[in-house]
């Protein structure tokens, strides 16, 4: 049996289906999950003092990179 986690993970994903699957898999592996759907919400959670051992994030989030045009 593979080892199981118990760390607190912040999942940041704007696609609901991908976020749900990611959370389900991580929770099944024993991790404690908190999920948000935007980078702004993730930064607000961290700024509020919430502590996470890992941030599991989408690579490209809307609004993170300014329009370069």
PDB file of N, CA, C and O in Angstrom:
ATOM      1  N   UNK A   1       0.841  -1.181   0.000  1.00  0.00           N
ATOM      2  CA  UNK A   1       0.000   0.000   0.000  1.00  0.00           C
ATOM      3  C   UNK A   1       0.887   1.247   0.000  1.00  0.00           C
ATOM      4  O   UNK A   1       1.794   1.353   0.826  1.00  0.00           O
ATOM      5  N   UNK A   2       0.643   2.183  -0.907  1.00  0.00           N
ATOM      6  CA  UNK A   2       1.457   3.406  -0.913  1.00  0.00           C
ATOM      7  C   UNK A   2       1.233   4.222   0.360  1.00  0.00           C
ATOM      8  O   UNK A   2       0.184   4.136   0.999  1.00  0.00           O
ATOM      9  N   UNK A   3       2.240   5.007   0.705  1.00  0.00           N
ATOM     10  CA  UNK A   3       2.089   5.843   1.893  1.00  0.00           C
ATOM     11  C   UNK A   3       0.986   6.874   1.647  1.00  0.00           C
ATOM     12  O   UNK A   3       0.689   7.234   0.508  1.00  0.00           O
ATOM     13  N   UNK A   4       0.393   7.333   2.740  1.00  0.00           N
ATOM     14  CA  UNK A   4      -0.709   8.287   2.636  1.00  0.00           C
ATOM     15  C   UNK A   4      -0.279   9.619   3.209  1.00  0.00           C
ATOM     16  O   UNK A   4       0.528   9.683   4.137  1.00  0.00           O
ATOM     17  N   UNK A   5      -0.821  10.669   2.650  1.00  0.00           N
ATOM     18  CA  UNK A   5      -0.519  12.005   3.138  1.00  0.00           C
ATOM     19  C   UNK A   5      -1.504  12.417   4.202  1.00  0.00           C
ATOM     20  O   UNK A   5      -2.535  11.773   4.396  1.00  0.00           O
ATOM     21  N   UNK A   6      -1.187  13.479   4.883  1.00  0.00           N
ATOM     22  CA  UNK A   6      -2.139  14.092   5.805  1.00  0.00           C
ATOM     23  C   UNK A   6      -1.956  15.600   5.825  1.00  0.00           C
ATOM     24  O   UNK A   6      -2.553  16.297   6.646  1.00  0.00           O
ATOM     25  N   UNK A   7      -1.121  16.102   4.912  1.00  0.00           N
ATOM     26  CA  UNK A   7      -0.852  17.528   4.857  1.00  0.00           C
ATOM     27  C   UNK A   7      -2.071  18.291   4.334  1.00  0.00           C
ATOM     28  O   UNK A   7      -2.973  17.728   3.714  1.00  0.00           O
ATOM     29  N   UNK A   8      -2.057  19.580   4.609  1.00  0.00           N
ATOM     30  CA  UNK A   8      -3.130  20.462   4.144  1.00  0.00           C
ATOM     31  C   UNK A   8      -2.736  21.025   2.784  1.00  0.00           C
ATOM     32  O   UNK A   8      -1.653  21.591   2.633  1.00  0.00           O
ATOM     33  N   UNK A   9      -3.615  20.870   1.793  1.00  0.00           N
ATOM     34  CA  UNK A   9      -3.330  21.255   0.412  1.00  0.00           C
ATOM     35  C   UNK A   9      -4.363  22.273  -0.062  1.00  0.00           C
ATOM     36  O   UNK A   9      -5.567  22.082   0.107  1.00  0.00           O
ATOM     37  N   UNK A  10      -3.870  23.353  -0.655  1.00  0.00           N
ATOM     38  CA  UNK A  10      -4.747  24.333  -1.290  1.00  0.00           C
ATOM     39  C   UNK A  10      -4.772  24.025  -2.783  1.00  0.00           C
ATOM     40  O   UNK A  10      -3.746  24.122  -3.456  1.00  0.00           O
ATOM     41  N   UNK A  11      -5.929  23.658  -3.297  1.00  0.00           N
ATOM     42  CA  UNK A  11      -6.100  23.371  -4.721  1.00  0.00           C
ATOM     43  C   UNK A  11      -6.668  24.631  -5.379  1.00  0.00           C
ATOM     44  O   UNK A  11      -7.715  25.138  -4.976  1.00  0.00           O
ATOM     45  N   UNK A  12      -5.953  25.128  -6.405  1.00  0.00           N
ATOM     46  CA  UNK A  12      -6.357  26.344  -7.112  1.00  0.00           C
ATOM     47  C   UNK A  12      -6.591  25.973  -8.569  1.00  0.00           C
ATOM     48  O   UNK A  12      -5.644  25.721  -9.313  1.00  0.00           O
ATOM     49  N   UNK A  13      -7.851  25.941  -8.970  1.00  0.00           N
ATOM     50  CA  UNK A  13      -8.191  25.515 -10.332  1.00  0.00           C
ATOM     51  C   UNK A  13      -9.505  26.174 -10.745  1.00  0.00           C
ATOM     52  O   UNK A  13     -10.504  26.062 -10.035  1.00  0.00           O
ATOM     53  N   UNK A  14      -9.508  26.857 -11.884  1.00  0.00           N
ATOM     54  CA  UNK A  14     -10.713  27.550 -12.326  1.00  0.00           C
ATOM     55  C   UNK A  14     -11.704  26.634 -13.044  1.00  0.00           C
ATOM     56  O   UNK A  14     -12.881  26.979 -13.149  1.00  0.00           O
ATOM     57  N   UNK A  15     -11.267  25.493 -13.534  1.00  0.00           N
ATOM     58  CA  UNK A  15     -12.160  24.544 -14.197  1.00  0.00           C
ATOM     59  C   UNK A  15     -12.771  23.635 -13.133  1.00  0.00           C
ATOM     60  O   UNK A  15     -12.064  22.873 -12.474  1.00  0.00           O
ATOM     61  N   UNK A  16     -14.082  23.722 -12.974  1.00  0.00           N
ATOM     62  CA  UNK A  16     -14.760  22.995 -11.897  1.00  0.00           C
ATOM     63  C   UNK A  16     -14.546  21.482 -11.970  1.00  0.00           C
ATOM     64  O   UNK A  16     -14.312  20.843 -10.944  1.00  0.00           O
ATOM     65  N   UNK A  17     -14.624  20.913 -13.156  1.00  0.00           N
ATOM     66  CA  UNK A  17     -14.477  19.461 -13.292  1.00  0.00           C
ATOM     67  C   UNK A  17     -13.073  19.001 -12.909  1.00  0.00           C
ATOM     68  O   UNK A  17     -12.905  17.994 -12.222  1.00  0.00           O
ATOM     69  N   UNK A  18     -12.067  19.751 -13.362  1.00  0.00           N
ATOM     70  CA  UNK A  18     -10.682  19.394 -13.016  1.00  0.00           C
ATOM     71  C   UNK A  18     -10.456  19.586 -11.526  1.00  0.00           C
ATOM     72  O   UNK A  18      -9.792  18.770 -10.888  1.00  0.00           O
ATOM     73  N   UNK A  19     -11.007  20.669 -10.964  1.00  0.00           N
ATOM     74  CA  UNK A  19     -10.867  20.927  -9.523  1.00  0.00           C
ATOM     75  C   UNK A  19     -11.490  19.792  -8.720  1.00  0.00           C
ATOM     76  O   UNK A  19     -10.900  19.323  -7.746  1.00  0.00           O
ATOM     77  N   UNK A  20     -12.684  19.347  -9.122  1.00  0.00           N
ATOM     78  CA  UNK A  20     -13.359  18.267  -8.401  1.00  0.00           C
ATOM     79  C   UNK A  20     -12.573  16.962  -8.454  1.00  0.00           C
ATOM     80  O   UNK A  20     -12.424  16.283  -7.438  1.00  0.00           O
ATOM     81  N   UNK A  21     -12.071  16.611  -9.637  1.00  0.00           N
ATOM     82  CA  UNK A  21     -11.285  15.372  -9.776  1.00  0.00           C
ATOM     83  C   UNK A  21     -10.004  15.465  -8.955  1.00  0.00           C
ATOM     84  O   UNK A  21      -9.641  14.522  -8.251  1.00  0.00           O
ATOM     85  N   UNK A  22      -9.326  16.596  -9.046  1.00  0.00           N
ATOM     86  CA  UNK A  22      -8.077  16.777  -8.286  1.00  0.00           C
ATOM     87  C   UNK A  22      -8.325  16.649  -6.786  1.00  0.00           C
ATOM     88  O   UNK A  22      -7.571  15.981  -6.078  1.00  0.00           O
ATOM     89  N   UNK A  23      -9.383  17.290  -6.312  1.00  0.00           N
ATOM     90  CA  UNK A  23      -9.706  17.228  -4.880  1.00  0.00           C
ATOM     91  C   UNK A  23     -10.056  15.811  -4.451  1.00  0.00           C
ATOM     92  O   UNK A  23      -9.640  15.364  -3.383  1.00  0.00           O
ATOM     93  N   UNK A  24     -10.814  15.107  -5.273  1.00  0.00           N
ATOM     94  CA  UNK A  24     -11.195  13.736  -4.949  1.00  0.00           C
ATOM     95  C   UNK A  24      -9.973  12.840  -4.845  1.00  0.00           C
ATOM     96  O   UNK A  24      -9.843  12.068  -3.895  1.00  0.00           O
ATOM     97  N   UNK A  25      -9.079  12.940  -5.818  1.00  0.00           N
ATOM     98  CA  UNK A  25      -7.869  12.098  -5.805  1.00  0.00           C
ATOM     99  C   UNK A  25      -7.006  12.422  -4.593  1.00  0.00           C
ATOM    100  O   UNK A  25      -6.553  11.516  -3.893  1.00  0.00           O
ATOM    101  N   UNK A  26      -6.778  13.703  -4.341  1.00  0.00           N
ATOM    102  CA  UNK A  26      -5.929  14.082  -3.201  1.00  0.00           C
ATOM    103  C   UNK A  26      -6.566  13.681  -1.872  1.00  0.00           C
ATOM    104  O   UNK A  26      -5.870  13.214  -0.970  1.00  0.00           O
ATOM    105  N   UNK A  27      -7.875  13.857  -1.744  1.00  0.00           N
ATOM    106  CA  UNK A  27      -8.559  13.458  -0.507  1.00  0.00           C
ATOM    107  C   UNK A  27      -8.496  11.945  -0.316  1.00  0.00           C
ATOM    108  O   UNK A  27      -8.316  11.465   0.803  1.00  0.00           O
ATOM    109  N   UNK A  28      -8.646  11.194  -1.410  1.00  0.00           N
ATOM    110  CA  UNK A  28      -8.544   9.731  -1.320  1.00  0.00           C
ATOM    111  C   UNK A  28      -7.152   9.293  -0.871  1.00  0.00           C
ATOM    112  O   UNK A  28      -6.989   8.222  -0.286  1.00  0.00           O
ATOM    113  N   UNK A  29      -6.155  10.126  -1.148  1.00  0.00           N
ATOM    114  CA  UNK A  29      -4.790   9.823  -0.716  1.00  0.00           C
ATOM    115  C   UNK A  29      -4.520  10.287   0.714  1.00  0.00           C
ATOM    116  O   UNK A  29      -3.417  10.114   1.234  1.00  0.00           O
ATOM    117  N   UNK A  30      -5.537  10.877   1.344  1.00  0.00           N
ATOM    118  CA  UNK A  30      -5.421  11.248   2.747  1.00  0.00           C
ATOM    119  C   UNK A  30      -5.138  12.712   3.020  1.00  0.00           C
ATOM    120  O   UNK A  30      -5.060  13.114   4.181  1.00  0.00           O
ATOM    121  N   UNK A  31      -4.981  13.521   1.980  1.00  0.00           N
ATOM    122  CA  UNK A  31      -4.680  14.937   2.190  1.00  0.00           C
ATOM    123  C   UNK A  31      -5.921  15.698   2.623  1.00  0.00           C
ATOM    124  O   UNK A  31      -7.041  15.337   2.259  1.00  0.00           O
ATOM    125  N   UNK A  32      -5.717  16.748   3.397  1.00  0.00           N
ATOM    126  CA  UNK A  32      -6.801  17.639   3.806  1.00  0.00           C
ATOM    127  C   UNK A  32      -6.853  18.764   2.769  1.00  0.00           C
ATOM    128  O   UNK A  32      -5.876  19.490   2.585  1.00  0.00           O
ATOM    129  N   UNK A  33      -7.982  18.903   2.103  1.00  0.00           N
ATOM    130  CA  UNK A  33      -8.101  19.759   0.936  1.00  0.00           C
ATOM    131  C   UNK A  33      -8.923  21.009   1.225  1.00  0.00           C
ATOM    132  O   UNK A  33      -9.954  20.966   1.896  1.00  0.00           O
ATOM    133  N   UNK A  34      -8.428  22.124   0.692  1.00  0.00           N
ATOM    134  CA  UNK A  34      -9.216  23.344   0.607  1.00  0.00           C
ATOM    135  C   UNK A  34      -9.102  23.776  -0.849  1.00  0.00           C
ATOM    136  O   UNK A  34      -7.993  23.863  -1.377  1.00  0.00           O
ATOM    137  N   UNK A  35     -10.214  24.046  -1.503  1.00  0.00           N
ATOM    138  CA  UNK A  35     -10.201  24.356  -2.929  1.00  0.00           C
ATOM    139  C   UNK A  35     -10.778  25.733  -3.201  1.00  0.00           C
ATOM    140  O   UNK A  35     -11.750  26.153  -2.573  1.00  0.00           O
ATOM    141  N   UNK A  36     -10.165  26.427  -4.147  1.00  0.00           N
ATOM    142  CA  UNK A  36     -10.640  27.732  -4.609  1.00  0.00           C
ATOM    143  C   UNK A  36     -10.591  27.747  -6.133  1.00  0.00           C
ATOM    144  O   UNK A  36      -9.913  26.931  -6.758  1.00  0.00           O
ATOM    145  N   UNK A  37     -11.331  28.701  -6.721  1.00  0.00           N
ATOM    146  CA  UNK A  37     -11.398  28.722  -8.180  1.00  0.00           C
ATOM    147  C   UNK A  37     -10.688  29.898  -8.835  1.00  0.00           C
ATOM    148  O   UNK A  37     -10.847  30.124 -10.034  1.00  0.00           O
ATOM    149  N   UNK A  38      -9.907  30.652  -8.063  1.00  0.00           N
ATOM    150  CA  UNK A  38      -9.168  31.773  -8.664  1.00  0.00           C
ATOM    151  C   UNK A  38      -7.884  32.050  -7.886  1.00  0.00           C
ATOM    152  O   UNK A  38      -7.758  31.726  -6.705  1.00  0.00           O
ATOM    153  N   UNK A  39      -6.950  32.653  -8.587  1.00  0.00           N
ATOM    154  CA  UNK A  39      -5.688  33.040  -7.946  1.00  0.00           C
ATOM    155  C   UNK A  39      -5.940  34.088  -6.870  1.00  0.00           C
ATOM    156  O   UNK A  39      -5.314  34.060  -5.810  1.00  0.00           O
ATOM    157  N   UNK A  40      -6.864  35.019  -7.146  1.00  0.00           N
ATOM    158  CA  UNK A  40      -7.181  36.045  -6.145  1.00  0.00           C
ATOM    159  C   UNK A  40      -7.692  35.425  -4.848  1.00  0.00           C
ATOM    160  O   UNK A  40      -7.304  35.837  -3.755  1.00  0.00           O
ATOM    161  N   UNK A  41      -8.565  34.433  -4.984  1.00  0.00           N
ATOM    162  CA  UNK A  41      -9.101  33.777  -3.784  1.00  0.00           C
ATOM    163  C   UNK A  41      -8.007  33.009  -3.044  1.00  0.00           C
ATOM    164  O   UNK A  41      -7.975  32.996  -1.814  1.00  0.00           O
ATOM    165  N   UNK A  42      -7.113  32.371  -3.798  1.00  0.00           N
ATOM    166  CA  UNK A  42      -6.003  31.643  -3.169  1.00  0.00           C
ATOM    167  C   UNK A  42      -5.103  32.600  -2.402  1.00  0.00           C
ATOM    168  O   UNK A  42      -4.721  32.322  -1.265  1.00  0.00           O
ATOM    169  N   UNK A  43      -4.765  33.719  -3.018  1.00  0.00           N
ATOM    170  CA  UNK A  43      -3.908  34.701  -2.349  1.00  0.00           C
ATOM    171  C   UNK A  43      -4.589  35.280  -1.117  1.00  0.00           C
ATOM    172  O   UNK A  43      -3.933  35.544  -0.110  1.00  0.00           O
ATOM    173  N   UNK A  44      -5.907  35.479  -1.193  1.00  0.00           N
ATOM    174  CA  UNK A  44      -6.649  35.987  -0.031  1.00  0.00           C
ATOM    175  C   UNK A  44      -6.615  34.977   1.117  1.00  0.00           C
ATOM    176  O   UNK A  44      -6.454  35.366   2.273  1.00  0.00           O
ATOM    177  N   UNK A  45      -6.764  33.692   0.812  1.00  0.00           N
ATOM    178  CA  UNK A  45      -6.713  32.648   1.858  1.00  0.00           C
ATOM    179  C   UNK A  45      -5.348  32.641   2.540  1.00  0.00           C
ATOM    180  O   UNK A  45      -5.247  32.555   3.764  1.00  0.00           O
ATOM    181  N   UNK A  46      -4.302  32.732   1.722  1.00  0.00           N
ATOM    182  CA  UNK A  46      -2.944  32.725   2.274  1.00  0.00           C
ATOM    183  C   UNK A  46      -2.699  33.988   3.093  1.00  0.00           C
ATOM    184  O   UNK A  46      -2.132  33.927   4.184  1.00  0.00           O
ATOM    185  N   UNK A  47      -3.130  35.141   2.561  1.00  0.00           N
ATOM    186  CA  UNK A  47      -2.942  36.409   3.268  1.00  0.00           C
ATOM    187  C   UNK A  47      -3.708  36.449   4.588  1.00  0.00           C
ATOM    188  O   UNK A  47      -3.307  37.149   5.518  1.00  0.00           O
ATOM    189  N   UNK A  48      -4.805  35.702   4.673  1.00  0.00           N
ATOM    190  CA  UNK A  48      -5.607  35.701   5.901  1.00  0.00           C
ATOM    191  C   UNK A  48      -4.957  34.899   7.027  1.00  0.00           C
ATOM    192  O   UNK A  48      -5.440  34.887   8.159  1.00  0.00           O
ATOM    193  N   UNK A  49      -3.853  34.232   6.693  1.00  0.00           N
ATOM    194  CA  UNK A  49      -3.160  33.458   7.714  1.00  0.00           C
ATOM    195  C   UNK A  49      -3.354  31.961   7.602  1.00  0.00           C
ATOM    196  O   UNK A  49      -2.773  31.199   8.375  1.00  0.00           O
ATOM    197  N   UNK A  50      -4.171  31.528   6.642  1.00  0.00           N
ATOM    198  CA  UNK A  50      -4.328  30.087   6.433  1.00  0.00           C
ATOM    199  C   UNK A  50      -2.993  29.500   6.031  1.00  0.00           C
ATOM    200  O   UNK A  50      -2.262  30.083   5.230  1.00  0.00           O
ATOM    201  N   UNK A  51      -2.676  28.340   6.592  1.00  0.00           N
ATOM    202  CA  UNK A  51      -1.385  27.711   6.307  1.00  0.00           C
ATOM    203  C   UNK A  51      -1.607  26.414   5.541  1.00  0.00           C
ATOM    204  O   UNK A  51      -2.491  25.622   5.866  1.00  0.00           O
ATOM    205  N   UNK A  52      -0.784  26.218   4.520  1.00  0.00           N
ATOM    206  CA  UNK A  52      -0.850  25.031   3.681  1.00  0.00           C
ATOM    207  C   UNK A  52       0.551  24.481   3.500  1.00  0.00           C
ATOM    208  O   UNK A  52       1.519  25.237   3.411  1.00  0.00           O
ATOM    209  N   UNK A  53       0.656  23.176   3.446  1.00  0.00           N
ATOM    210  CA  UNK A  53       1.948  22.554   3.175  1.00  0.00           C
ATOM    211  C   UNK A  53       2.213  22.497   1.670  1.00  0.00           C
ATOM    212  O   UNK A  53       3.363  22.391   1.243  1.00  0.00           O
ATOM    213  N   UNK A  54       1.148  22.569   0.869  1.00  0.00           N
ATOM    214  CA  UNK A  54       1.297  22.462  -0.583  1.00  0.00           C
ATOM    215  C   UNK A  54       0.207  23.267  -1.266  1.00  0.00           C
ATOM    216  O   UNK A  54      -0.941  23.285  -0.823  1.00  0.00           O
ATOM    217  N   UNK A  55       0.582  23.935  -2.356  1.00  0.00           N
ATOM    218  CA  UNK A  55      -0.393  24.576  -3.241  1.00  0.00           C
ATOM    219  C   UNK A  55      -0.350  23.810  -4.553  1.00  0.00           C
ATOM    220  O   UNK A  55       0.694  23.723  -5.201  1.00  0.00           O
ATOM    221  N   UNK A  56      -1.494  23.256  -4.938  1.00  0.00           N
ATOM    222  CA  UNK A  56      -1.662  22.479  -6.163  1.00  0.00           C
ATOM    223  C   UNK A  56      -2.447  23.386  -7.098  1.00  0.00           C
ATOM    224  O   UNK A  56      -3.647  23.589  -6.913  1.00  0.00           O
ATOM    225  N   UNK A  57      -1.757  23.940  -8.121  1.00  0.00           N
ATOM    226  CA  UNK A  57      -2.365  25.004  -8.896  1.00  0.00           C
ATOM    227  C   UNK A  57      -2.366  24.751 -10.388  1.00  0.00           C
ATOM    228  O   UNK A  57      -1.484  24.086 -10.933  1.00  0.00           O
ATOM    229  N   UNK A  58      -3.383  25.302 -11.032  1.00  0.00           N
ATOM    230  CA  UNK A  58      -3.448  25.379 -12.474  1.00  0.00           C
ATOM    231  C   UNK A  58      -2.223  26.176 -12.944  1.00  0.00           C
ATOM    232  O   UNK A  58      -1.771  27.086 -12.248  1.00  0.00           O
ATOM    233  N   UNK A  59      -1.698  25.842 -14.100  1.00  0.00           N
ATOM    234  CA  UNK A  59      -0.528  26.555 -14.617  1.00  0.00           C
ATOM    235  C   UNK A  59      -0.928  27.911 -15.183  1.00  0.00           C
ATOM    236  O   UNK A  59      -0.204  28.891 -15.004  1.00  0.00           O
ATOM    237  N   UNK A  60      -2.054  27.983 -15.853  1.00  0.00           N
ATOM    238  CA  UNK A  60      -2.513  29.233 -16.460  1.00  0.00           C
ATOM    239  C   UNK A  60      -3.849  29.607 -15.839  1.00  0.00           C
ATOM    240  O   UNK A  60      -4.848  28.908 -16.012  1.00  0.00           O
ATOM    241  N   UNK A  61      -3.852  30.715 -15.116  1.00  0.00           N
ATOM    242  CA  UNK A  61      -5.080  31.187 -14.481  1.00  0.00           C
ATOM    243  C   UNK A  61      -5.461  32.534 -15.102  1.00  0.00           C
ATOM    244  O   UNK A  61      -4.604  33.407 -15.241  1.00  0.00           O
ATOM    245  N   UNK A  62      -6.723  32.717 -15.476  1.00  0.00           N
ATOM    246  CA  UNK A  62      -7.154  34.000 -16.017  1.00  0.00           C
ATOM    247  C   UNK A  62      -6.858  35.134 -15.041  1.00  0.00           C
ATOM    248  O   UNK A  62      -7.070  35.005 -13.835  1.00  0.00           O
ATOM    249  N   UNK A  63      -6.366  36.242 -15.582  1.00  0.00           N
ATOM    250  CA  UNK A  63      -6.107  37.418 -14.761  1.00  0.00           C
ATOM    251  C   UNK A  63      -4.730  37.480 -14.135  1.00  0.00           C
ATOM    252  O   UNK A  63      -4.370  38.508 -13.561  1.00  0.00           O
ATOM    253  N   UNK A  64      -3.946  36.413 -14.226  1.00  0.00           N
ATOM    254  CA  UNK A  64      -2.610  36.431 -13.633  1.00  0.00           C
ATOM    255  C   UNK A  64      -1.588  37.145 -14.489  1.00  0.00           C
ATOM    256  O   UNK A  64      -0.693  37.810 -13.966  1.00  0.00           O
ATOM    257  N   UNK A  65      -1.709  37.014 -15.799  1.00  0.00           N
ATOM    258  CA  UNK A  65      -0.733  37.624 -16.713  1.00  0.00           C
ATOM    259  C   UNK A  65      -1.410  38.780 -17.410  1.00  0.00           C
ATOM    260  O   UNK A  65      -2.417  38.594 -18.093  1.00  0.00           O
ATOM    261  N   UNK A  66      -0.853  40.003 -17.242  1.00  0.00           N
ATOM    262  CA  UNK A  66      -1.475  41.161 -17.894  1.00  0.00           C
ATOM    263  C   UNK A  66      -1.439  40.999 -19.416  1.00  0.00           C
ATOM    264  O   UNK A  66      -0.534  40.375 -19.969  1.00  0.00           O
ATOM    265  N   UNK A  67      -2.419  41.562 -20.061  1.00  0.00           N
ATOM    266  CA  UNK A  67      -2.480  41.534 -21.519  1.00  0.00           C
ATOM    267  C   UNK A  67      -1.258  42.261 -22.072  1.00  0.00           C
ATOM    268  O   UNK A  67      -1.013  43.417 -21.727  1.00  0.00           O
ATOM    269  N   UNK A  68      -0.492  41.589 -22.928  1.00  0.00           N
ATOM    270  CA  UNK A  68       0.769  42.158 -23.424  1.00  0.00           C
ATOM    271  C   UNK A  68       0.597  42.910 -24.746  1.00  0.00           C
ATOM    272  O   UNK A  68       1.584  43.301 -25.370  1.00  0.00           O
ATOM    273  N   UNK A  69      -0.634  43.108 -25.168  1.00  0.00           N
ATOM    274  CA  UNK A  69      -0.844  43.820 -26.446  1.00  0.00           C
ATOM    275  C   UNK A  69      -0.560  45.267 -26.328  1.00  0.00           C
ATOM    276  O   UNK A  69      -0.688  46.003 -27.307  1.00  0.00           O
TER     277      UNK A  69
END
